Amino acid sequence: MKNVVVEKSVEVALLIIDYCELLETKKKFVISRQLLKSGTSIGANIHEAQNAESRADFIHKMKIAAKELEETKYWLTLCEQSKQYPTDEVLIQKVKELGLIVYKIVSTSIKK
């Protein structure tokens, strides 16, 4: 069965890796490493949630994914607003799309 949030999280993680490699070539190591950690952690937590021990555990892991998503948005905003950093509009849009899905899953799961 197709799992959209899992697939999108992998897509975002791969885009994050590519973008961070670009930042590394431009010697933007500090933000690159922070972004790589938070951006790939989103998918790791979503994947973990797929095998949660309980509904509460599932919600907890998805909330962690949401927190990592917000941190990722922060680092991308810094890159976007800095004159010294490249901007990746596709990546920014994909992160926003993933966020909408994650937030919907969390809110729906809490209401049940």
DSSP file (Angstrom, degrees, kcal/mol; ACC not computed):
  #  RESIDUE AA STRUCTURE BP1 BP2  ACC     N-H-->O    O-->H-N    N-H-->O    O-->H-N    TCO  KAPPA ALPHA  PHI   PSI    X-CA   Y-CA   Z-CA
    1    1 A M              0   0    0      0, 0.0     2,-0.3     0, 0.0     0, 0.0   0.000 360.0 360.0 360.0 138.2    0.0    0.0    0.0
    2    2 A K        -     0   0    0      1,-0.0     2,-0.6     4,-0.0     0, 0.0  -0.523 360.0-162.3 -73.8 132.1    1.2    3.5   -0.9
    3    3 A N     >  -     0   0    0     -2,-0.3     4,-2.5     1,-0.2     5,-0.2  -0.907   2.0-168.6-119.2 100.8    2.1    5.7    2.1
    4    4 A V  H  > S+     0   0    0     -2,-0.6     4,-2.9     1,-0.2     5,-0.2   0.877  84.2  50.7 -60.0 -44.0    2.3    9.3    0.9
    5    5 A V  H  > S+     0   0    0      1,-0.2     4,-1.9     2,-0.2    -1,-0.2   0.883 112.1  47.8 -66.5 -36.6    3.9   10.8    4.0
    6    6 A V  H  > S+     0   0    0      2,-0.2     4,-1.8    -3,-0.2    -2,-0.2   0.942 114.1  46.9 -66.1 -46.9    6.7    8.2    4.0
    7    7 A E  H  X S+     0   0    0     -4,-2.5     4,-2.3     1,-0.2    -2,-0.2   0.921 113.7  47.5 -61.8 -44.9    7.3    8.7    0.2
    8    8 A K  H  X S+     0   0    0     -4,-2.9     4,-2.7     1,-0.2    -1,-0.2   0.856 108.3  55.5 -66.2 -34.3    7.3   12.5    0.6
    9    9 A S  H  X S+     0   0    0     -4,-1.9     4,-2.3    -5,-0.2    34,-0.3   0.887 109.2  46.9 -66.7 -36.6    9.6   12.3    3.6
   10   10 A V  H  X S+     0   0    0     -4,-1.8     4,-2.4     2,-0.2    -2,-0.2   0.918 111.6  51.4 -67.6 -43.4   12.2   10.4    1.5
   11   11 A E  H  X S+     0   0    0     -4,-2.3     4,-2.0     1,-0.2    -2,-0.2   0.928 112.2  46.0 -58.6 -46.2   11.8   12.8   -1.3
   12   12 A V  H  X S+     0   0    0     -4,-2.7     4,-2.7     1,-0.2    -1,-0.2   0.918 110.7  53.0 -64.0 -43.6   12.4   15.8    1.0
   13   13 A A  H  X S+     0   0    0     -4,-2.3     4,-2.5     1,-0.2    -1,-0.2   0.902 109.1  49.2 -59.8 -41.5   15.4   14.0    2.7
   14   14 A L  H  X S+     0   0    0     -4,-2.4     4,-2.1     2,-0.2    -1,-0.2   0.893 112.0  48.3 -66.3 -39.0   17.0   13.4   -0.7
   15   15 A L  H  X S+     0   0    0     -4,-2.0     4,-2.6    -5,-0.2    -2,-0.2   0.889 110.6  52.2 -65.8 -38.9   16.5   17.1   -1.7
   16   16 A I  H  X S+     0   0    0     -4,-2.7     4,-3.0     2,-0.2     5,-0.2   0.929 108.4  50.7 -61.3 -46.0   18.0   18.1    1.7
   17   17 A I  H  X S+     0   0    0     -4,-2.5     4,-2.1     1,-0.2    -2,-0.2   0.931 111.9  47.2 -58.6 -46.8   21.0   16.0    1.1
   18   18 A D  H  X S+     0   0    0     -4,-2.1     4,-1.8     2,-0.2    -1,-0.2   0.925 113.9  47.3 -61.0 -45.1   21.6   17.5   -2.4
   19   19 A Y  H  X S+     0   0    0     -4,-2.6     4,-2.5     1,-0.2    -2,-0.2   0.906 111.2  51.0 -64.7 -41.8   21.1   21.1   -1.1
   20   20 A C  H  X S+     0   0    0     -4,-3.0     4,-2.4     1,-0.2    -1,-0.2   0.864 107.3  53.5 -65.4 -35.4   23.5   20.5    1.8
   21   21 A E  H  X S+     0   0    0     -4,-2.1     4,-1.8    -5,-0.2    -1,-0.2   0.894 108.6  50.1 -64.7 -38.2   26.1   19.1   -0.5
   22   22 A L  H  X S+     0   0    0     -4,-1.8     4,-1.1     2,-0.2    -2,-0.2   0.927 109.8  50.4 -62.9 -45.0   25.7   22.3   -2.5
   23   23 A L  H  <>S+     0   0    0     -4,-2.5     5,-2.7     1,-0.2     3,-0.5   0.899 107.4  54.6 -59.7 -40.2   26.1   24.4    0.7
   24   24 A E  H ><5S+     0   0    0     -4,-2.4     3,-1.8     1,-0.2    -1,-0.2   0.888 103.6  54.4 -61.6 -39.4   29.3   22.4    1.5
   25   25 A T  H 3<5S+     0   0    0     -4,-1.8    -1,-0.2     1,-0.3    -2,-0.2   0.790 108.8  49.6 -65.5 -24.8   30.8   23.2   -1.8
   26   26 A K  T 3<5S-     0   0    0     -4,-1.1    -1,-0.3    -3,-0.5    -2,-0.2   0.255 119.7-113.9 -95.2  11.3   30.2   26.9   -0.9
   27   27 A K  T < 5S+     0   0    0     -3,-1.8     2,-0.8     1,-0.2    -3,-0.2   0.804  72.1 139.5  61.5  33.6   31.9   26.3    2.5
   28   28 A K     >< +     0   0    0     -5,-2.7     4,-1.7     1,-0.2    -1,-0.2  -0.532  18.7 151.6-100.7  62.5   28.6   26.9    4.4
   29   29 A F  H  >  +     0   0    0     -2,-0.8     4,-2.4     2,-0.2     5,-0.2   0.860  57.0  55.1 -69.3 -41.3   29.4   24.1    6.8
   30   30 A V  H  > S+     0   0    0     -3,-0.2     4,-2.0     1,-0.2    -1,-0.2   0.961 115.7  35.6 -63.4 -54.6   27.6   25.2   10.0
   31   31 A I  H  > S+     0   0    0      1,-0.2     4,-3.0     2,-0.2     5,-0.3   0.879 114.4  59.4 -68.3 -35.8   24.1   25.7    8.5
   32   32 A S  H  X S+     0   0    0     -4,-1.7     4,-2.4     1,-0.2    -1,-0.2   0.928 108.5  43.7 -56.3 -46.3   24.6   22.7    6.1
   33   33 A R  H  X S+     0   0    0     -4,-2.4     4,-2.1     2,-0.2    -1,-0.2   0.898 114.7  48.8 -69.1 -40.3   25.2   20.3    9.0
   34   34 A Q  H  X S+     0   0    0     -4,-2.0     4,-2.4    -5,-0.2     5,-0.3   0.935 114.6  45.8 -63.0 -45.7   22.3   21.7   11.1
   35   35 A L  H  X S+     0   0    0     -4,-3.0     4,-2.8     1,-0.2     5,-0.3   0.882 110.3  53.6 -65.8 -39.7   19.9   21.5    8.1
   36   36 A L  H  X S+     0   0    0     -4,-2.4     4,-1.6    -5,-0.3     5,-0.2   0.911 111.2  46.8 -62.2 -42.0   21.1   18.0    7.2
   37   37 A K  H  X S+     0   0    0     -4,-2.1     4,-1.4     2,-0.2    -2,-0.2   0.959 119.4  37.0 -65.5 -51.8   20.4   16.8   10.7
   38   38 A S  H  X S+     0   0    0     -4,-2.4     4,-1.2     1,-0.2    34,-0.2   0.906 116.4  52.9 -70.1 -39.7   16.9   18.3   11.0
   39   39 A G  H  X S+     0   0    0     -4,-2.8     4,-0.6    -5,-0.3    -1,-0.2   0.828 115.1  39.2 -67.7 -33.0   15.9   17.7    7.4
   40   40 A T  H  X S+     0   0    0     -4,-1.6     4,-1.6    -5,-0.3    -1,-0.2   0.724 106.6  65.8 -87.8 -21.9   16.7   14.0    7.5
   41   41 A S  H  X S+     0   0    0     -4,-1.4     4,-2.4    -5,-0.2     5,-0.2   0.799  90.4  66.5 -67.5 -28.4   15.3   13.6   11.0
   42   42 A I  H  X S+     0   0    0     -4,-1.2     4,-2.1     1,-0.2    -1,-0.2   0.970 106.7  39.3 -54.8 -55.5   11.8   14.4    9.7
   43   43 A G  H  X S+     0   0    0     -4,-0.6     4,-2.8   -34,-0.3    -1,-0.2   0.850 111.4  58.0 -66.0 -35.7   11.7   11.2    7.6
   44   44 A A  H  X S+     0   0    0     -4,-1.6     4,-2.3     1,-0.2    -1,-0.2   0.922 110.1  43.9 -61.4 -42.9   13.5    9.1   10.3
   45   45 A N  H  X S+     0   0    0     -4,-2.4     4,-2.2     2,-0.2    -2,-0.2   0.869 112.3  52.0 -71.0 -36.5   10.7   10.0   12.8
   46   46 A I  H  X S+     0   0    0     -4,-2.1     4,-0.9    -5,-0.2    -2,-0.2   0.918 111.3  48.3 -63.6 -42.3    8.0    9.4   10.2
   47   47 A H  H >< S+     0   0    0     -4,-2.8     3,-0.7     1,-0.2     4,-0.4   0.921 110.8  50.3 -63.8 -43.5    9.4    6.0    9.4
   48   48 A E  H >< S+     0   0    0     -4,-2.3     3,-1.7     1,-0.2    -1,-0.2   0.893 104.2  59.6 -60.2 -39.3    9.7    5.2   13.1
   49   49 A A  H >< S+     0   0    0     -4,-2.2     3,-1.6     1,-0.3    -1,-0.2   0.771  90.8  69.9 -61.7 -26.1    6.1    6.2   13.6
   50   50 A Q  T << S+     0   0    0     -4,-0.9    -1,-0.3    -3,-0.7    -2,-0.2   0.735 107.5  37.1 -65.9 -20.8    5.0    3.5   11.1
   51   51 A N  T <  S+     0   0    0     -3,-1.7    -1,-0.3    -4,-0.4    -2,-0.2  -0.121  86.9 156.0-120.2  34.9    6.0    0.9   13.6
   52   52 A A    <   -     0   0    0     -3,-1.6    -3,-0.1     1,-0.1     3,-0.1  -0.242  46.4-134.0 -63.2 151.1    4.8    2.7   16.8
   53   53 A E  S    S-     0   0    0      1,-0.1     2,-0.3     2,-0.0    -1,-0.1   0.691  83.5  -1.5 -79.2 -20.1    3.9    0.6   19.8
   54   54 A S  S  > S-     0   0    0      1,-0.1     4,-2.4     0, 0.0     5,-0.1  -0.950  78.8 -95.9-157.7 171.8    0.7    2.5   20.4
   55   55 A R  H  > S+     0   0    0     -2,-0.3     4,-2.7     2,-0.2     5,-0.2   0.906 125.4  52.5 -62.6 -40.6   -1.4    5.4   19.1
   56   56 A A  H  > S+     0   0    0      1,-0.2     4,-2.4     2,-0.2    -1,-0.2   0.894 109.4  48.9 -61.5 -40.5    0.3    7.6   21.7
   57   57 A D  H  > S+     0   0    0      2,-0.2     4,-2.5     1,-0.2    -1,-0.2   0.902 110.7  51.3 -65.4 -41.6    3.7    6.5   20.5
   58   58 A F  H  X S+     0   0    0     -4,-2.4     4,-2.3     2,-0.2    -2,-0.2   0.943 111.8  46.3 -59.4 -49.3    2.6    7.2   16.9
   59   59 A I  H  X S+     0   0    0     -4,-2.7     4,-2.3     1,-0.2    -2,-0.2   0.910 111.4  52.7 -61.5 -42.8    1.5   10.7   17.8
   60   60 A H  H  X S+     0   0    0     -4,-2.4     4,-2.0     1,-0.2    -1,-0.2   0.927 111.0  45.7 -59.1 -47.1    4.6   11.4   19.8
   61   61 A K  H  X S+     0   0    0     -4,-2.5     4,-2.1     1,-0.2    -1,-0.2   0.877 112.7  50.4 -67.1 -37.3    6.9   10.4   16.9
   62   62 A M  H  X S+     0   0    0     -4,-2.3     4,-2.0     2,-0.2    -1,-0.2   0.852 108.6  53.0 -69.6 -33.0    4.8   12.4   14.4
   63   63 A K  H  X S+     0   0    0     -4,-2.3     4,-2.2     2,-0.2    -2,-0.2   0.880 107.6  50.9 -67.6 -37.0    5.1   15.4   16.7
   64   64 A I  H  X S+     0   0    0     -4,-2.0     4,-2.6     2,-0.2     5,-0.2   0.922 108.6  51.9 -63.7 -42.6    8.8   15.0   16.8
   65   65 A A  H  X S+     0   0    0     -4,-2.1     4,-2.1     1,-0.2    -2,-0.2   0.904 109.0  51.1 -58.0 -41.2    8.8   14.9   12.9
   66   66 A A  H  X S+     0   0    0     -4,-2.0     4,-2.0     2,-0.2    -1,-0.2   0.892 109.4  49.8 -64.2 -40.1    6.7   18.2   13.0
   67   67 A K  H  X S+     0   0    0     -4,-2.2     4,-2.1     2,-0.2    -2,-0.2   0.917 111.4  48.1 -64.7 -43.2    9.3   19.8   15.3
   68   68 A E  H  X S+     0   0    0     -4,-2.6     4,-2.4     1,-0.2    -2,-0.2   0.864 108.7  55.6 -64.4 -35.3   12.1   18.8   13.1
   69   69 A L  H  X S+     0   0    0     -4,-2.1     4,-2.4    -5,-0.2    -1,-0.2   0.909 106.9  49.2 -62.7 -43.0   10.2   20.1   10.1
   70   70 A E  H  X S+     0   0    0     -4,-2.0     4,-2.0     2,-0.2    -2,-0.2   0.890 110.6  50.2 -64.9 -39.0    9.9   23.5   11.8
   71   71 A E  H  X S+     0   0    0     -4,-2.1     4,-2.2     2,-0.2    -2,-0.2   0.914 109.6  51.4 -64.5 -40.7   13.6   23.6   12.5
   72   72 A T  H  X S+     0   0    0     -4,-2.4     4,-2.4     1,-0.2    -2,-0.2   0.916 108.0  51.8 -61.0 -44.0   14.3   22.7    8.9
   73   73 A K  H  X S+     0   0    0     -4,-2.4     4,-2.4     1,-0.2    -1,-0.2   0.891 107.5  54.4 -59.2 -39.4   12.0   25.6    7.8
   74   74 A Y  H  X S+     0   0    0     -4,-2.0     4,-2.3     2,-0.2    -2,-0.2   0.953 109.7  44.8 -59.7 -51.3   14.0   27.9   10.0
   75   75 A W  H  X S+     0   0    0     -4,-2.2     4,-2.1     1,-0.2    -1,-0.2   0.894 113.7  50.5 -62.9 -39.2   17.4   26.9    8.5
   76   76 A L  H  X S+     0   0    0     -4,-2.4     4,-2.6     2,-0.2    -1,-0.2   0.868 108.2  53.2 -66.2 -35.5   15.9   27.2    5.0
   77   77 A T  H  X S+     0   0    0     -4,-2.4     4,-2.4     2,-0.2    -2,-0.2   0.912 107.8  50.8 -64.5 -42.7   14.5   30.7    5.8
   78   78 A L  H  X S+     0   0    0     -4,-2.3     4,-1.1     2,-0.2    -2,-0.2   0.929 112.7  46.2 -59.9 -44.5   18.0   31.8    6.9
   79   79 A C  H  < S+     0   0    0     -4,-2.1     3,-0.4     1,-0.2     6,-0.3   0.919 113.0  50.0 -62.9 -43.4   19.4   30.6    3.7
   80   80 A E  H  < S+     0   0    0     -4,-2.6    -1,-0.2     1,-0.2    -2,-0.2   0.871 115.1  42.5 -64.7 -37.7   16.7   32.2    1.7
   81   81 A Q  H  < S+     0   0    0     -4,-2.4     2,-0.4    -5,-0.1    -1,-0.2   0.569  97.0  90.0 -89.9  -9.0   17.1   35.6    3.4
   82   82 A S    ><  -     0   0    0     -4,-1.1     3,-0.8    -3,-0.4    -4,-0.0  -0.705  67.3-147.1 -89.2 138.6   20.9   35.6    3.4
   83   83 A K  T 3  S+     0   0    0     -2,-0.4    -1,-0.1     1,-0.2    -4,-0.1   0.712  97.8  57.6 -72.7 -19.3   22.6   37.2    0.4
   84   84 A Q  T 3  S+     0   0    0      2,-0.1    -1,-0.2    -3,-0.0    -5,-0.1   0.453  96.7  73.7 -91.8  -0.5   25.5   34.7    0.8
   85   85 A Y  S <  S-     0   0    0     -3,-0.8     2,-0.1    -6,-0.3   -62,-0.0  -0.884  77.8-121.4-118.2 144.4   23.4   31.5    0.5
   86   86 A P        -     0   0    0      0, 0.0     2,-0.4     0, 0.0    -4,-0.1  -0.466  26.6-136.3 -75.1 155.5   21.7   29.9   -2.5
   87   87 A T        -     0   0    0     -2,-0.1     2,-0.6    -7,-0.1   -11,-0.0  -0.925  10.3-161.3-114.9 139.4   18.0   29.4   -2.4
   88   88 A D     >  -     0   0    0     -2,-0.4     4,-2.2     1,-0.1     5,-0.2  -0.857   7.8-178.4-120.4  94.3   16.2   26.2   -3.5
   89   89 A E  H  > S+     0   0    0     -2,-0.6     4,-2.3     1,-0.2     5,-0.2   0.840  82.3  55.3 -62.7 -35.7   12.5   27.1   -4.1
   90   90 A V  H  > S+     0   0    0      2,-0.2     4,-2.5     1,-0.2    -1,-0.2   0.937 109.0  47.6 -63.2 -46.1   11.6   23.5   -5.0
   91   91 A L  H  > S+     0   0    0      1,-0.2     4,-2.4     2,-0.2     5,-0.2   0.928 110.8  51.2 -60.4 -46.3   13.0   22.3   -1.7
   92   92 A I  H  X S+     0   0    0     -4,-2.2     4,-2.0     1,-0.2    -1,-0.2   0.912 112.1  47.1 -58.3 -43.8   11.2   25.0    0.3
   93   93 A Q  H  X S+     0   0    0     -4,-2.3     4,-2.5     2,-0.2    -1,-0.2   0.904 111.0  50.8 -65.5 -42.3    7.9   24.1   -1.4
   94   94 A K  H  X S+     0   0    0     -4,-2.5     4,-2.4     2,-0.2    -2,-0.2   0.873 109.4  51.1 -64.8 -37.4    8.3   20.3   -0.8
   95   95 A V  H  X S+     0   0    0     -4,-2.4     4,-2.3     2,-0.2    -1,-0.2   0.913 110.5  49.4 -65.3 -42.3    9.0   21.0    2.9
   96   96 A K  H  X S+     0   0    0     -4,-2.0     4,-2.1    -5,-0.2    -2,-0.2   0.920 111.2  49.5 -61.8 -43.9    5.9   23.0    3.1
   97   97 A E  H  X S+     0   0    0     -4,-2.5     4,-1.6     1,-0.2    -2,-0.2   0.922 111.3  48.4 -61.8 -44.9    3.8   20.3    1.4
   98   98 A L  H  X S+     0   0    0     -4,-2.4     4,-2.8     1,-0.2    -1,-0.2   0.896 108.4  56.1 -62.0 -39.9    5.2   17.7    3.8
   99   99 A G  H  X S+     0   0    0     -4,-2.3     4,-3.0     1,-0.2     5,-0.3   0.910 103.4  53.0 -58.9 -44.2    4.4   19.9    6.7
  100  100 A L  H  X S+     0   0    0     -4,-2.1     4,-1.8     1,-0.2    -1,-0.2   0.900 112.1  45.9 -59.1 -40.8    0.8   20.1    5.7
  101  101 A I  H  X S+     0   0    0     -4,-1.6     4,-2.5     2,-0.2    -2,-0.2   0.939 113.8  47.7 -67.5 -47.6    0.5   16.3    5.6
  102  102 A V  H  X S+     0   0    0     -4,-2.8     4,-2.5     1,-0.2    -2,-0.2   0.928 112.5  48.7 -61.2 -46.2    2.3   15.9    8.9
  103  103 A Y  H  X S+     0   0    0     -4,-3.0     4,-2.6     1,-0.2    -1,-0.2   0.878 111.6  50.2 -63.5 -37.4    0.2   18.5   10.7
  104  104 A K  H  X S+     0   0    0     -4,-1.8     4,-2.6    -5,-0.3     5,-0.2   0.916 110.5  49.5 -66.3 -43.1   -3.0   16.9    9.3
  105  105 A I  H  X S+     0   0    0     -4,-2.5     4,-2.6     2,-0.2    -2,-0.2   0.927 113.0  47.4 -61.1 -45.3   -1.9   13.5   10.5
  106  106 A V  H  X S+     0   0    0     -4,-2.5     4,-2.2     2,-0.2    -2,-0.2   0.952 114.6  44.8 -62.7 -49.4   -1.1   14.8   14.0
  107  107 A S  H  X S+     0   0    0     -4,-2.6     4,-1.6     1,-0.2    -1,-0.2   0.894 115.6  47.2 -65.6 -38.7   -4.3   16.7   14.4
  108  108 A T  H  X S+     0   0    0     -4,-2.6     4,-1.0    -5,-0.2    -1,-0.2   0.899 112.1  50.6 -66.9 -40.8   -6.4   13.8   13.0
  109  109 A S  H  < S+     0   0    0     -4,-2.6     3,-0.3    -5,-0.2    -2,-0.2   0.866 109.5  50.3 -66.1 -36.7   -4.7   11.3   15.3
  110  110 A I  H  < S+     0   0    0     -4,-2.2    -1,-0.2     1,-0.2    -2,-0.2   0.871 107.2  54.8 -69.0 -36.4   -5.2   13.4   18.4
  111  111 A K  H  <        0   0    0     -4,-1.6    -1,-0.2     1,-0.2    -2,-0.2   0.724 360.0 360.0 -70.8 -22.1   -8.9   13.8   17.6
  112  112 A K     <        0   0    0     -4,-1.0    -1,-0.2    -3,-0.3    -2,-0.1   0.504 360.0 360.0 -68.5 360.0   -9.6   10.1   17.4
